Amino acid sequence: MKKLRIKKVNVLKVAFVFATMYGILSAIVFAIIGIFGIAVAGDPMGAVLMILMPIFYAIGGFIGGLLMGWLYNLTSKWIGGIEVEVEEIEKFSE
């Protein structure tokens, strides 16, 4: 096995990954909350939450990803970064 170290990350790529993950996760969570709110309380705001909150979470995830990518690049200079072990595997044969 090889040991490799992540020296630097592309901050914008990290931000887009965070935005996508937060958007997907919040869409699932707020869909459940929205359906529950409409079914139980008869509250039409549940439908609005199902649409708006994933957008707000994706924006927050993007901003958080920018900050975390920047902080990773800053701190990895001081402490060396994350180390991972990798191994080469055979390609899946069809």
C-alpha positions as CSV (number, residue, x, y, z in Angstrom):
1,M,0.0,0.0,0.0
2,K,1.1,3.5,-0.8
3,K,0.8,6.4,1.7
4,L,-0.2,9.6,0.1
5,R,-0.8,13.0,1.6
6,I,-3.4,15.6,0.5
7,K,-1.2,18.7,0.2
8,K,-3.8,21.1,-1.1
9,V,-7.4,21.1,-2.2
10,N,-9.2,23.2,-4.8
11,V,-11.3,25.5,-2.7
12,L,-14.1,26.0,-5.2
13,K,-14.4,22.2,-5.8
14,V,-14.8,21.7,-2.1
15,A,-17.4,24.4,-2.0
16,F,-19.4,22.8,-4.8
17,V,-19.2,19.4,-3.2
18,F,-20.4,20.8,0.1
19,A,-23.2,22.7,-1.6
20,T,-24.4,19.6,-3.4
21,M,-24.3,17.4,-0.3
22,Y,-26.1,20.0,1.8
23,G,-28.7,20.6,-0.9
24,I,-29.5,16.9,-1.3
25,L,-29.6,16.2,2.4
26,S,-31.8,19.1,3.1
27,A,-34.1,18.3,0.3
28,I,-34.7,14.9,1.8
29,V,-35.1,16.2,5.4
30,F,-37.3,19.2,4.5
31,A,-39.5,17.1,2.2
32,I,-40.2,14.8,5.2
33,I,-40.8,17.8,7.5
34,G,-42.9,19.6,4.8
35,I,-45.1,16.5,4.2
36,F,-45.5,16.0,8.0
37,G,-46.4,19.7,8.4
38,I,-49.0,19.7,5.7
39,A,-50.5,16.3,6.8
40,V,-50.6,16.9,10.5
41,A,-51.0,20.6,10.9
42,G,-52.5,21.5,7.6
43,D,-49.8,24.2,7.3
44,P,-49.1,25.3,3.7
45,M,-45.8,26.7,4.8
46,G,-44.5,23.1,4.7
47,A,-44.6,23.3,0.9
48,V,-42.6,26.6,0.9
49,L,-40.0,25.0,3.2
50,M,-39.7,22.0,0.8
51,I,-38.6,24.4,-1.9
52,L,-36.7,27.2,-0.2
53,M,-34.8,25.5,2.6
54,P,-32.7,23.2,0.3
55,I,-31.7,26.3,-1.6
56,F,-30.6,28.1,1.6
57,Y,-28.8,25.0,2.8
58,A,-26.9,24.6,-0.5
59,I,-25.8,28.3,-0.3
60,G,-24.7,27.7,3.3
61,G,-22.9,24.5,2.3
62,F,-21.1,26.4,-0.5
63,I,-20.0,29.1,1.9
64,G,-19.0,26.5,4.5
65,G,-17.1,24.6,1.8
66,L,-15.2,27.7,0.8
67,L,-14.2,28.3,4.4
68,M,-13.3,24.7,5.1
69,G,-11.2,24.4,1.9
70,W,-9.4,27.6,2.7
71,L,-8.7,26.5,6.3
72,Y,-7.5,23.1,5.2
73,N,-5.0,24.6,2.8
74,L,-3.8,27.0,5.5
75,T,-3.5,24.3,8.2
76,S,-2.0,21.6,6.0
77,K,1.0,23.8,5.5
78,W,1.6,23.8,9.2
79,I,0.8,20.2,10.1
80,G,1.3,18.3,6.9
81,G,-2.3,17.5,5.7
82,I,-4.4,14.4,5.8
83,E,-2.6,11.1,5.0
84,V,-4.4,8.3,3.2
85,E,-3.4,4.8,2.3
86,V,-4.2,3.7,-1.2
87,E,-3.8,0.5,-3.1
88,E,-4.1,-0.4,-6.7
89,I,-6.9,-2.8,-7.6
90,E,-7.8,-4.7,-10.7
91,K,-10.5,-3.2,-12.9
92,F,-13.9,-4.8,-12.7
93,S,-14.2,-7.2,-15.6
94,E,-17.4,-7.3,-17.5
